[in-house]
């Protein structure tokens, strides 16, 4: 069975890598600027959400400059236990 994987970790790294190291926003700063809780951001980054909140995703996409949901979602084939 296929699963949907969020690629937010990768998009956040791409975004923060644009800044000089001493000015890079950390996850706490991103959460505050996006107006979501740090725990919510952590769950999205670590693919620990069962249902995505489109408002949260819209805020994150706006902050990160993502204009195509294909840049944050990936359909992956689940490995079967042998």
PDB file of N, CA, C and O in Angstrom:
ATOM      1  N   UNK A   1       0.842  -1.184   0.000  1.00  0.00           N
ATOM      2  CA  UNK A   1       0.000   0.000   0.000  1.00  0.00           C
ATOM      3  C   UNK A   1       0.886   1.247   0.000  1.00  0.00           C
ATOM      4  O   UNK A   1       1.909   1.286   0.685  1.00  0.00           O
ATOM      5  N   UNK A   2       0.503   2.237  -0.749  1.00  0.00           N
ATOM      6  CA  UNK A   2       1.257   3.486  -0.814  1.00  0.00           C
ATOM      7  C   UNK A   2       0.928   4.379   0.383  1.00  0.00           C
ATOM      8  O   UNK A   2      -0.159   4.303   0.955  1.00  0.00           O
ATOM      9  N   UNK A   3       1.890   5.222   0.745  1.00  0.00           N
ATOM     10  CA  UNK A   3       1.704   6.191   1.812  1.00  0.00           C
ATOM     11  C   UNK A   3       2.123   7.569   1.314  1.00  0.00           C
ATOM     12  O   UNK A   3       2.968   7.696   0.428  1.00  0.00           O
ATOM     13  N   UNK A   4       1.525   8.580   1.890  1.00  0.00           N
ATOM     14  CA  UNK A   4       1.902   9.958   1.587  1.00  0.00           C
ATOM     15  C   UNK A   4       2.948  10.387   2.604  1.00  0.00           C
ATOM     16  O   UNK A   4       2.765  10.224   3.811  1.00  0.00           O
ATOM     17  N   UNK A   5       4.037  10.934   2.102  1.00  0.00           N
ATOM     18  CA  UNK A   5       5.103  11.440   2.965  1.00  0.00           C
ATOM     19  C   UNK A   5       5.235  12.932   2.748  1.00  0.00           C
ATOM     20  O   UNK A   5       5.246  13.408   1.613  1.00  0.00           O
ATOM     21  N   UNK A   6       5.336  13.667   3.847  1.00  0.00           N
ATOM     22  CA  UNK A   6       5.574  15.106   3.761  1.00  0.00           C
ATOM     23  C   UNK A   6       7.070  15.350   3.597  1.00  0.00           C
ATOM     24  O   UNK A   6       7.886  14.713   4.264  1.00  0.00           O
ATOM     25  N   UNK A   7       7.421  16.260   2.721  1.00  0.00           N
ATOM     26  CA  UNK A   7       8.825  16.589   2.480  1.00  0.00           C
ATOM     27  C   UNK A   7       9.191  17.945   3.094  1.00  0.00           C
ATOM     28  O   UNK A   7      10.025  18.675   2.559  1.00  0.00           O
ATOM     29  N   UNK A   8       8.561  18.265   4.214  1.00  0.00           N
ATOM     30  CA  UNK A   8       8.809  19.565   4.846  1.00  0.00           C
ATOM     31  C   UNK A   8      10.215  19.688   5.391  1.00  0.00           C
ATOM     32  O   UNK A   8      10.799  20.770   5.347  1.00  0.00           O
ATOM     33  N   UNK A   9      10.773  18.601   5.906  1.00  0.00           N
ATOM     34  CA  UNK A   9      12.145  18.657   6.421  1.00  0.00           C
ATOM     35  C   UNK A   9      13.091  19.156   5.319  1.00  0.00           C
ATOM     36  O   UNK A   9      13.937  20.017   5.557  1.00  0.00           O
ATOM     37  N   UNK A  10      12.933  18.607   4.129  1.00  0.00           N
ATOM     38  CA  UNK A  10      13.789  18.993   3.009  1.00  0.00           C
ATOM     39  C   UNK A  10      13.551  20.440   2.587  1.00  0.00           C
ATOM     40  O   UNK A  10      14.498  21.178   2.317  1.00  0.00           O
ATOM     41  N   UNK A  11      12.262  20.845   2.530  1.00  0.00           N
ATOM     42  CA  UNK A  11      11.956  22.224   2.123  1.00  0.00           C
ATOM     43  C   UNK A  11      12.465  23.215   3.157  1.00  0.00           C
ATOM     44  O   UNK A  11      12.960  24.280   2.789  1.00  0.00           O
ATOM     45  N   UNK A  12      12.358  22.893   4.442  1.00  0.00           N
ATOM     46  CA  UNK A  12      12.851  23.792   5.479  1.00  0.00           C
ATOM     47  C   UNK A  12      14.368  23.903   5.404  1.00  0.00           C
ATOM     48  O   UNK A  12      14.914  24.996   5.558  1.00  0.00           O
ATOM     49  N   UNK A  13      15.050  22.799   5.172  1.00  0.00           N
ATOM     50  CA  UNK A  13      16.510  22.847   5.035  1.00  0.00           C
ATOM     51  C   UNK A  13      16.916  23.708   3.849  1.00  0.00           C
ATOM     52  O   UNK A  13      17.832  24.522   3.958  1.00  0.00           O
ATOM     53  N   UNK A  14      16.239  23.535   2.714  1.00  0.00           N
ATOM     54  CA  UNK A  14      16.529  24.364   1.537  1.00  0.00           C
ATOM     55  C   UNK A  14      16.323  25.842   1.863  1.00  0.00           C
ATOM     56  O   UNK A  14      17.119  26.692   1.466  1.00  0.00           O
ATOM     57  N   UNK A  15      15.250  26.135   2.586  1.00  0.00           N
ATOM     58  CA  UNK A  15      14.949  27.519   2.939  1.00  0.00           C
ATOM     59  C   UNK A  15      16.008  28.090   3.876  1.00  0.00           C
ATOM     60  O   UNK A  15      16.543  29.170   3.627  1.00  0.00           O
ATOM     61  N   UNK A  16      16.310  27.372   4.946  1.00  0.00           N
ATOM     62  CA  UNK A  16      17.252  27.910   5.936  1.00  0.00           C
ATOM     63  C   UNK A  16      18.679  27.970   5.401  1.00  0.00           C
ATOM     64  O   UNK A  16      19.471  28.797   5.853  1.00  0.00           O
ATOM     65  N   UNK A  17      19.015  27.113   4.454  1.00  0.00           N
ATOM     66  CA  UNK A  17      20.361  27.134   3.867  1.00  0.00           C
ATOM     67  C   UNK A  17      20.630  28.408   3.063  1.00  0.00           C
ATOM     68  O   UNK A  17      21.778  28.692   2.721  1.00  0.00           O
ATOM     69  N   UNK A  18      19.587  29.171   2.762  1.00  0.00           N
ATOM     70  CA  UNK A  18      19.756  30.434   2.032  1.00  0.00           C
ATOM     71  C   UNK A  18      20.347  31.531   2.917  1.00  0.00           C
ATOM     72  O   UNK A  18      20.840  32.542   2.416  1.00  0.00           O
ATOM     73  N   UNK A  19      20.296  31.328   4.225  1.00  0.00           N
ATOM     74  CA  UNK A  19      20.752  32.326   5.180  1.00  0.00           C
ATOM     75  C   UNK A  19      22.182  32.025   5.616  1.00  0.00           C
ATOM     76  O   UNK A  19      22.600  30.867   5.613  1.00  0.00           O
ATOM     77  N   UNK A  20      22.932  33.054   5.989  1.00  0.00           N
ATOM     78  CA  UNK A  20      24.231  32.791   6.626  1.00  0.00           C
ATOM     79  C   UNK A  20      23.986  31.974   7.897  1.00  0.00           C
ATOM     80  O   UNK A  20      22.949  32.116   8.544  1.00  0.00           O
ATOM     81  N   UNK A  21      24.930  31.137   8.240  1.00  0.00           N
ATOM     82  CA  UNK A  21      24.740  30.205   9.357  1.00  0.00           C
ATOM     83  C   UNK A  21      24.276  30.887  10.636  1.00  0.00           C
ATOM     84  O   UNK A  21      23.405  30.366  11.332  1.00  0.00           O
ATOM     85  N   UNK A  22      24.841  32.033  10.953  1.00  0.00           N
ATOM     86  CA  UNK A  22      24.482  32.713  12.201  1.00  0.00           C
ATOM     87  C   UNK A  22      23.088  33.354  12.159  1.00  0.00           C
ATOM     88  O   UNK A  22      22.572  33.770  13.196  1.00  0.00           O
ATOM     89  N   UNK A  23      22.479  33.436  10.981  1.00  0.00           N
ATOM     90  CA  UNK A  23      21.155  34.055  10.846  1.00  0.00           C
ATOM     91  C   UNK A  23      20.057  33.053  10.498  1.00  0.00           C
ATOM     92  O   UNK A  23      18.903  33.443  10.317  1.00  0.00           O
ATOM     93  N   UNK A  24      20.394  31.784  10.404  1.00  0.00           N
ATOM     94  CA  UNK A  24      19.410  30.776  10.005  1.00  0.00           C
ATOM     95  C   UNK A  24      18.304  30.639  11.040  1.00  0.00           C
ATOM     96  O   UNK A  24      18.571  30.485  12.232  1.00  0.00           O
ATOM     97  N   UNK A  25      17.056  30.696  10.573  1.00  0.00           N
ATOM     98  CA  UNK A  25      15.953  30.505  11.519  1.00  0.00           C
ATOM     99  C   UNK A  25      15.896  29.051  11.977  1.00  0.00           C
ATOM    100  O   UNK A  25      16.029  28.130  11.170  1.00  0.00           O
ATOM    101  N   UNK A  26      15.696  28.854  13.286  1.00  0.00           N
ATOM    102  CA  UNK A  26      15.548  27.500  13.799  1.00  0.00           C
ATOM    103  C   UNK A  26      14.061  27.136  13.780  1.00  0.00           C
ATOM    104  O   UNK A  26      13.216  27.952  13.409  1.00  0.00           O
ATOM    105  N   UNK A  27      13.760  25.918  14.179  1.00  0.00           N
ATOM    106  CA  UNK A  27      12.369  25.456  14.110  1.00  0.00           C
ATOM    107  C   UNK A  27      11.453  26.264  15.013  1.00  0.00           C
ATOM    108  O   UNK A  27      10.297  26.503  14.665  1.00  0.00           O
ATOM    109  N   UNK A  28      11.948  26.684  16.157  1.00  0.00           N
ATOM    110  CA  UNK A  28      11.130  27.497  17.056  1.00  0.00           C
ATOM    111  C   UNK A  28      10.770  28.824  16.394  1.00  0.00           C
ATOM    112  O   UNK A  28       9.616  29.248  16.435  1.00  0.00           O
ATOM    113  N   UNK A  29      11.750  29.472  15.790  1.00  0.00           N
ATOM    114  CA  UNK A  29      11.489  30.755  15.127  1.00  0.00           C
ATOM    115  C   UNK A  29      10.511  30.577  13.969  1.00  0.00           C
ATOM    116  O   UNK A  29       9.622  31.404  13.770  1.00  0.00           O
ATOM    117  N   UNK A  30      10.675  29.504  13.211  1.00  0.00           N
ATOM    118  CA  UNK A  30       9.763  29.242  12.093  1.00  0.00           C
ATOM    119  C   UNK A  30       8.343  29.053  12.621  1.00  0.00           C
ATOM    120  O   UNK A  30       7.397  29.623  12.077  1.00  0.00           O
ATOM    121  N   UNK A  31       8.192  28.262  13.669  1.00  0.00           N
ATOM    122  CA  UNK A  31       6.862  28.020  14.235  1.00  0.00           C
ATOM    123  C   UNK A  31       6.223  29.328  14.693  1.00  0.00           C
ATOM    124  O   UNK A  31       5.045  29.570  14.430  1.00  0.00           O
ATOM    125  N   UNK A  32       6.992  30.166  15.375  1.00  0.00           N
ATOM    126  CA  UNK A  32       6.464  31.443  15.856  1.00  0.00           C
ATOM    127  C   UNK A  32       6.067  32.330  14.680  1.00  0.00           C
ATOM    128  O   UNK A  32       4.998  32.940  14.702  1.00  0.00           O
ATOM    129  N   UNK A  33       6.908  32.409  13.662  1.00  0.00           N
ATOM    130  CA  UNK A  33       6.621  33.275  12.516  1.00  0.00           C
ATOM    131  C   UNK A  33       5.435  32.775  11.692  1.00  0.00           C
ATOM    132  O   UNK A  33       4.723  33.568  11.077  1.00  0.00           O
ATOM    133  N   UNK A  34       5.227  31.469  11.684  1.00  0.00           N
ATOM    134  CA  UNK A  34       4.116  30.886  10.928  1.00  0.00           C
ATOM    135  C   UNK A  34       2.841  30.868  11.766  1.00  0.00           C
ATOM    136  O   UNK A  34       1.749  30.652  11.241  1.00  0.00           O
ATOM    137  N   UNK A  35       2.986  31.097  13.083  1.00  0.00           N
ATOM    138  CA  UNK A  35       1.868  31.114  14.024  1.00  0.00           C
ATOM    139  C   UNK A  35       1.266  29.720  14.218  1.00  0.00           C
ATOM    140  O   UNK A  35       0.050  29.532  14.188  1.00  0.00           O
ATOM    141  N   UNK A  36       2.170  28.749  14.417  1.00  0.00           N
ATOM    142  CA  UNK A  36       1.756  27.406  14.811  1.00  0.00           C
ATOM    143  C   UNK A  36       2.623  27.008  16.009  1.00  0.00           C
ATOM    144  O   UNK A  36       3.651  27.631  16.275  1.00  0.00           O
ATOM    145  N   UNK A  37       2.207  25.985  16.712  1.00  0.00           N
ATOM    146  CA  UNK A  37       3.003  25.566  17.869  1.00  0.00           C
ATOM    147  C   UNK A  37       4.250  24.818  17.399  1.00  0.00           C
ATOM    148  O   UNK A  37       4.235  24.178  16.348  1.00  0.00           O
ATOM    149  N   UNK A  38       5.322  24.899  18.176  1.00  0.00           N
ATOM    150  CA  UNK A  38       6.525  24.138  17.836  1.00  0.00           C
ATOM    151  C   UNK A  38       6.245  22.634  17.750  1.00  0.00           C
ATOM    152  O   UNK A  38       6.843  21.937  16.931  1.00  0.00           O
ATOM    153  N   UNK A  39       5.333  22.134  18.597  1.00  0.00           N
ATOM    154  CA  UNK A  39       4.984  20.714  18.549  1.00  0.00           C
ATOM    155  C   UNK A  39       4.295  20.352  17.240  1.00  0.00           C
ATOM    156  O   UNK A  39       4.535  19.281  16.683  1.00  0.00           O
ATOM    157  N   UNK A  40       3.447  21.238  16.753  1.00  0.00           N
ATOM    158  CA  UNK A  40       2.782  20.992  15.473  1.00  0.00           C
ATOM    159  C   UNK A  40       3.811  20.948  14.359  1.00  0.00           C
ATOM    160  O   UNK A  40       3.782  20.049  13.519  1.00  0.00           O
ATOM    161  N   UNK A  41       4.717  21.911  14.348  1.00  0.00           N
ATOM    162  CA  UNK A  41       5.762  21.922  13.325  1.00  0.00           C
ATOM    163  C   UNK A  41       6.583  20.640  13.396  1.00  0.00           C
ATOM    164  O   UNK A  41       6.895  20.045  12.364  1.00  0.00           O
ATOM    165  N   UNK A  42       6.927  20.219  14.580  1.00  0.00           N
ATOM    166  CA  UNK A  42       7.711  19.002  14.754  1.00  0.00           C
ATOM    167  C   UNK A  42       6.976  17.784  14.196  1.00  0.00           C
ATOM    168  O   UNK A  42       7.579  16.946  13.525  1.00  0.00           O
ATOM    169  N   UNK A  43       5.686  17.688  14.469  1.00  0.00           N
ATOM    170  CA  UNK A  43       4.909  16.553  13.941  1.00  0.00           C
ATOM    171  C   UNK A  43       4.901  16.561  12.416  1.00  0.00           C
ATOM    172  O   UNK A  43       5.020  15.505  11.795  1.00  0.00           O
ATOM    173  N   UNK A  44       4.763  17.725  11.811  1.00  0.00           N
ATOM    174  CA  UNK A  44       4.763  17.799  10.346  1.00  0.00           C
ATOM    175  C   UNK A  44       6.142  17.457   9.782  1.00  0.00           C
ATOM    176  O   UNK A  44       6.240  16.725   8.797  1.00  0.00           O
ATOM    177  N   UNK A  45       7.188  17.968  10.384  1.00  0.00           N
ATOM    178  CA  UNK A  45       8.550  17.700   9.914  1.00  0.00           C
ATOM    179  C   UNK A  45       8.872  16.211   9.996  1.00  0.00           C
ATOM    180  O   UNK A  45       9.536  15.661   9.117  1.00  0.00           O
ATOM    181  N   UNK A  46       8.394  15.562  11.061  1.00  0.00           N
ATOM    182  CA  UNK A  46       8.718  14.155  11.301  1.00  0.00           C
ATOM    183  C   UNK A  46       7.665  13.186  10.771  1.00  0.00           C
ATOM    184  O   UNK A  46       7.683  12.000  11.099  1.00  0.00           O
ATOM    185  N   UNK A  47       6.747  13.696   9.950  1.00  0.00           N
ATOM    186  CA  UNK A  47       5.703  12.849   9.345  1.00  0.00           C
ATOM    187  C   UNK A  47       4.906  12.088  10.393  1.00  0.00           C
ATOM    188  O   UNK A  47       4.621  10.902  10.224  1.00  0.00           O
ATOM    189  N   UNK A  48       4.551  12.763  11.466  1.00  0.00           N
ATOM    190  CA  UNK A  48       3.791  12.140  12.551  1.00  0.00           C
ATOM    191  C   UNK A  48       2.353  12.638  12.590  1.00  0.00           C
ATOM    192  O   UNK A  48       1.706  12.573  13.635  1.00  0.00           O
ATOM    193  N   UNK A  49       1.849  13.134  11.469  1.00  0.00           N
ATOM    194  CA  UNK A  49       0.462  13.589  11.413  1.00  0.00           C
ATOM    195  C   UNK A  49      -0.364  12.553  10.659  1.00  0.00           C
ATOM    196  O   UNK A  49       0.067  12.015   9.640  1.00  0.00           O
ATOM    197  N   UNK A  50      -1.551  12.288  11.176  1.00  0.00           N
ATOM    198  CA  UNK A  50      -2.465  11.357  10.510  1.00  0.00           C
ATOM    199  C   UNK A  50      -3.373  12.110   9.540  1.00  0.00           C
ATOM    200  O   UNK A  50      -3.731  11.599   8.479  1.00  0.00           O
ATOM    201  N   UNK A  51      -3.733  13.318   9.918  1.00  0.00           N
ATOM    202  CA  UNK A  51      -4.561  14.166   9.067  1.00  0.00           C
ATOM    203  C   UNK A  51      -3.880  15.521   8.961  1.00  0.00           C
ATOM    204  O   UNK A  51      -3.511  16.121   9.971  1.00  0.00           O
ATOM    205  N   UNK A  52      -3.718  15.991   7.747  1.00  0.00           N
ATOM    206  CA  UNK A  52      -3.062  17.281   7.571  1.00  0.00           C
ATOM    207  C   UNK A  52      -4.089  18.406   7.658  1.00  0.00           C
ATOM    208  O   UNK A  52      -5.220  18.281   7.188  1.00  0.00           O
ATOM    209  N   UNK A  53      -3.671  19.480   8.259  1.00  0.00           N
ATOM    210  CA  UNK A  53      -4.483  20.684   8.364  1.00  0.00           C
ATOM    211  C   UNK A  53      -4.067  21.593   7.214  1.00  0.00           C
ATOM    212  O   UNK A  53      -2.929  22.061   7.169  1.00  0.00           O
ATOM    213  N   UNK A  54      -4.977  21.841   6.296  1.00  0.00           N
ATOM    214  CA  UNK A  54      -4.640  22.634   5.115  1.00  0.00           C
ATOM    215  C   UNK A  54      -4.237  24.059   5.471  1.00  0.00           C
ATOM    216  O   UNK A  54      -3.434  24.666   4.762  1.00  0.00           O
ATOM    217  N   UNK A  55      -4.775  24.599   6.548  1.00  0.00           N
ATOM    218  CA  UNK A  55      -4.386  25.945   6.972  1.00  0.00           C
ATOM    219  C   UNK A  55      -2.922  25.956   7.421  1.00  0.00           C
ATOM    220  O   UNK A  55      -2.176  26.877   7.089  1.00  0.00           O
ATOM    221  N   UNK A  56      -2.517  24.938   8.171  1.00  0.00           N
ATOM    222  CA  UNK A  56      -1.123  24.828   8.603  1.00  0.00           C
ATOM    223  C   UNK A  56      -0.219  24.676   7.386  1.00  0.00           C
ATOM    224  O   UNK A  56       0.816  25.338   7.298  1.00  0.00           O
ATOM    225  N   UNK A  57      -0.594  23.821   6.456  1.00  0.00           N
ATOM    226  CA  UNK A  57       0.223  23.632   5.255  1.00  0.00           C
ATOM    227  C   UNK A  57       0.303  24.909   4.428  1.00  0.00           C
ATOM    228  O   UNK A  57       1.359  25.231   3.884  1.00  0.00           O
ATOM    229  N   UNK A  58      -0.800  25.634   4.331  1.00  0.00           N
ATOM    230  CA  UNK A  58      -0.788  26.887   3.571  1.00  0.00           C
ATOM    231  C   UNK A  58       0.161  27.894   4.213  1.00  0.00           C
ATOM    232  O   UNK A  58       0.905  28.577   3.510  1.00  0.00           O
ATOM    233  N   UNK A  59       0.140  27.992   5.543  1.00  0.00           N
ATOM    234  CA  UNK A  59       1.042  28.907   6.244  1.00  0.00           C
ATOM    235  C   UNK A  59       2.503  28.525   6.012  1.00  0.00           C
ATOM    236  O   UNK A  59       3.343  29.383   5.741  1.00  0.00           O
ATOM    237  N   UNK A  60       2.797  27.220   6.121  1.00  0.00           N
ATOM    238  CA  UNK A  60       4.170  26.761   5.921  1.00  0.00           C
ATOM    239  C   UNK A  60       4.621  26.992   4.479  1.00  0.00           C
ATOM    240  O   UNK A  60       5.745  27.432   4.240  1.00  0.00           O
ATOM    241  N   UNK A  61       3.749  26.697   3.529  1.00  0.00           N
ATOM    242  CA  UNK A  61       4.100  26.911   2.121  1.00  0.00           C
ATOM    243  C   UNK A  61       4.353  28.387   1.844  1.00  0.00           C
ATOM    244  O   UNK A  61       5.304  28.735   1.143  1.00  0.00           O
ATOM    245  N   UNK A  62       3.515  29.247   2.384  1.00  0.00           N
ATOM    246  CA  UNK A  62       3.691  30.680   2.187  1.00  0.00           C
ATOM    247  C   UNK A  62       5.031  31.133   2.764  1.00  0.00           C
ATOM    248  O   UNK A  62       5.769  31.875   2.116  1.00  0.00           O
ATOM    249  N   UNK A  63       5.340  30.696   3.960  1.00  0.00           N
ATOM    250  CA  UNK A  63       6.593  31.066   4.628  1.00  0.00           C
ATOM    251  C   UNK A  63       7.809  30.573   3.853  1.00  0.00           C
ATOM    252  O   UNK A  63       8.795  31.294   3.702  1.00  0.00           O
ATOM    253  N   UNK A  64       7.730  29.334   3.361  1.00  0.00           N
ATOM    254  CA  UNK A  64       8.875  28.719   2.674  1.00  0.00           C
ATOM    255  C   UNK A  64       8.945  29.069   1.191  1.00  0.00           C
ATOM    256  O   UNK A  64       9.926  28.748   0.521  1.00  0.00           O
ATOM    257  N   UNK A  65       7.913  29.722   0.681  1.00  0.00           N
ATOM    258  CA  UNK A  65       7.898  30.070  -0.740  1.00  0.00           C
ATOM    259  C   UNK A  65       7.540  28.899  -1.642  1.00  0.00           C
ATOM    260  O   UNK A  65       7.885  28.892  -2.824  1.00  0.00           O
ATOM    261  N   UNK A  66       6.850  27.912  -1.091  1.00  0.00           N
ATOM    262  CA  UNK A  66       6.430  26.748  -1.874  1.00  0.00           C
ATOM    263  C   UNK A  66       5.126  27.088  -2.575  1.00  0.00           C
ATOM    264  O   UNK A  66       4.163  27.506  -1.933  1.00  0.00           O
ATOM    265  N   UNK A  67       5.092  26.912  -3.885  1.00  0.00           N
ATOM    266  CA  UNK A  67       3.890  27.240  -4.650  1.00  0.00           C
ATOM    267  C   UNK A  67       3.216  26.012  -5.250  1.00  0.00           C
ATOM    268  O   UNK A  67       2.153  26.124  -5.861  1.00  0.00           O
ATOM    269  N   UNK A  68       3.819  24.857  -5.083  1.00  0.00           N
ATOM    270  CA  UNK A  68       3.279  23.630  -5.667  1.00  0.00           C
ATOM    271  C   UNK A  68       3.274  22.551  -4.593  1.00  0.00           C
ATOM    272  O   UNK A  68       4.327  22.202  -4.060  1.00  0.00           O
ATOM    273  N   UNK A  69       2.101  22.020  -4.274  1.00  0.00           N
ATOM    274  CA  UNK A  69       2.013  20.979  -3.249  1.00  0.00           C
ATOM    275  C   UNK A  69       2.853  19.752  -3.595  1.00  0.00           C
ATOM    276  O   UNK A  69       3.220  18.993  -2.698  1.00  0.00           O
ATOM    277  N   UNK A  70       3.161  19.544  -4.857  1.00  0.00           N
ATOM    278  CA  UNK A  70       4.035  18.425  -5.233  1.00  0.00           C
ATOM    279  C   UNK A  70       5.421  18.571  -4.608  1.00  0.00           C
ATOM    280  O   UNK A  70       6.157  17.592  -4.480  1.00  0.00           O
ATOM    281  N   UNK A  71       5.768  19.790  -4.223  1.00  0.00           N
ATOM    282  CA  UNK A  71       7.068  20.014  -3.588  1.00  0.00           C
ATOM    283  C   UNK A  71       7.089  19.610  -2.119  1.00  0.00           C
ATOM    284  O   UNK A  71       8.159  19.520  -1.518  1.00  0.00           O
ATOM    285  N   UNK A  72       5.909  19.365  -1.532  1.00  0.00           N
ATOM    286  CA  UNK A  72       5.892  18.974  -0.125  1.00  0.00           C
ATOM    287  C   UNK A  72       5.254  17.605   0.120  1.00  0.00           C
ATOM    288  O   UNK A  72       5.356  17.071   1.225  1.00  0.00           O
ATOM    289  N   UNK A  73       4.604  17.036  -0.882  1.00  0.00           N
ATOM    290  CA  UNK A  73       4.020  15.708  -0.748  1.00  0.00           C
ATOM    291  C   UNK A  73       4.732  14.724  -1.652  1.00  0.00           C
ATOM    292  O   UNK A  73       5.136  15.057  -2.766  1.00  0.00           O
ATOM    293  N   UNK A  74       4.878  13.506  -1.156  1.00  0.00           N
ATOM    294  CA  UNK A  74       5.478  12.443  -1.958  1.00  0.00           C
ATOM    295  C   UNK A  74       4.704  11.159  -1.681  1.00  0.00           C
ATOM    296  O   UNK A  74       4.415  10.832  -0.530  1.00  0.00           O
ATOM    297  N   UNK A  75       4.375  10.439  -2.741  1.00  0.00           N
ATOM    298  CA  UNK A  75       3.709   9.154  -2.607  1.00  0.00           C
ATOM    299  C   UNK A  75       4.782   8.077  -2.636  1.00  0.00           C
ATOM    300  O   UNK A  75       5.502   7.934  -3.624  1.00  0.00           O
ATOM    301  N   UNK A  76       4.884   7.319  -1.546  1.00  0.00           N
ATOM    302  CA  UNK A  76       5.915   6.290  -1.449  1.00  0.00           C
ATOM    303  C   UNK A  76       5.270   4.928  -1.248  1.00  0.00           C
ATOM    304  O   UNK A  76       4.222   4.795  -0.616  1.00  0.00           O
ATOM    305  N   UNK A  77       5.921   3.940  -1.797  1.00  0.00           N
ATOM    306  CA  UNK A  77       5.432   2.581  -1.645  1.00  0.00           C
ATOM    307  C   UNK A  77       5.900   2.035  -0.311  1.00  0.00           C
ATOM    308  O   UNK A  77       7.087   2.066   0.013  1.00  0.00           O
ATOM    309  N   UNK A  78       4.953   1.539   0.451  1.00  0.00           N
ATOM    310  CA  UNK A  78       5.276   0.978   1.765  1.00  0.00           C
ATOM    311  C   UNK A  78       5.952  -0.384   1.565  1.00  0.00           C
ATOM    312  O   UNK A  78       5.508  -1.214   0.771  1.00  0.00           O
ATOM    313  N   UNK A  79       7.029  -0.577   2.307  1.00  0.00           N
ATOM    314  CA  UNK A  79       7.721  -1.864   2.223  1.00  0.00           C
ATOM    315  C   UNK A  79       6.934  -2.908   2.989  1.00  0.00           C
ATOM    316  O   UNK A  79       6.469  -2.665   4.102  1.00  0.00           O
ATOM    317  N   UNK A  80       6.792  -4.069   2.379  1.00  0.00           N
ATOM    318  CA  UNK A  80       6.085  -5.152   3.032  1.00  0.00           C
ATOM    319  C   UNK A  80       7.022  -5.930   3.913  1.00  0.00           C
ATOM    320  O   UNK A  80       8.178  -6.156   3.556  1.00  0.00           O
ATOM    321  N   UNK A  81       6.527  -6.348   5.079  1.00  0.00           N
ATOM    322  CA  UNK A  81       7.330  -7.192   5.972  1.00  0.00           C
ATOM    323  C   UNK A  81       7.518  -8.559   5.348  1.00  0.00           C
ATOM    324  O   UNK A  81       6.575  -9.144   4.814  1.00  0.00           O
ATOM    325  N   UNK A  82       8.720  -9.058   5.417  1.00  0.00           N
ATOM    326  CA  UNK A  82       8.980 -10.384   4.835  1.00  0.00           C
ATOM    327  C   UNK A  82       9.134 -11.421   5.897  1.00  0.00           C
ATOM    328  O   UNK A  82       9.358 -12.592   5.589  1.00  0.00           O
TER     329      UNK A  82
END
